[in-house]
């Protein structure tokens, strides 16, 4: 496996982790009855969405591996 493939794999793993975090914050926000806590959790969710977008941009900039 090349260094580029390794790096792509790491970025793909990180994207999956960001998606898990998004879901967790979304679920927690839906469960809380406290408006302040809900706002914090929704903000954290949005940060994770932004992180995923950055990672997808990095992934798109990596040259695809040649078969």
Buried (B, 14 or more C-beta within 10 A) or exposed (E): EEEEEEEBEEBEEBBEBBBEBBEBBBEBBEEEEEEEEBEBBBEBBEBBBEBBEEBBEBBEEEEEEEE
